[in-house]
């Protein structure tokens, strides 16, 4: 199945919260969810009381859309999380946070995860000195991500502008001069920007 190419702000309105899919626009007064908080469509203002199933599927859809993953890939993350020791929901979140495109975004090297995914897929980044083009590549503690030398002059203004907006989580260290990122520790679930009820997601896949 292909990727979603429709209006991204429509996804935020459907979930009822900002998913920060469009970078700076999400912080501006022009953000559609600030002007039209109801769900999209002509009947968006008339919401019915959500059933338990609806609550679970909406939470699952919200998390998928935040990180930009498709259903099959997301299901694999859930199944892997069930096999790990500890809380399944936290395992899922930590796996999503370790994705290369997410680390690039969280470090402030891109305005959005979609832009970070583009930087990766176009081959502008190196992971531990090797060219990386797979956005879903999972990073481990100690891994180093840096902009390749041929792309530094072109990307430096973009990264500098994006870094002014994004606070860096404690588990990531950032060097703006050297355009370098290091995963210093395991991702901290309590530093995720959006509030996610992972227990509802686990219950959805446990039906």
Buried (B, 14 or more C-beta within 10 A) or exposed (E): EEEEEEEBBBBBBBBEBBBBBBBEBBEEEEBBBEEEEBBBEEEEEEEEEEEEEEBBBBBBBBBBBBBBBEEEEBBEBBEEBEEEEEBBBBBBBBBBBBBBBBBBBBBBBBBBBBBBBBBBBEEBBBBEEEEBEEBBBBBEEEBBBBBBEEBBEEBBEBBEEBBEEBEBBEBBBBEBEEBBBBBBEEBBBEBBEEEBBBEBBBBBBEE
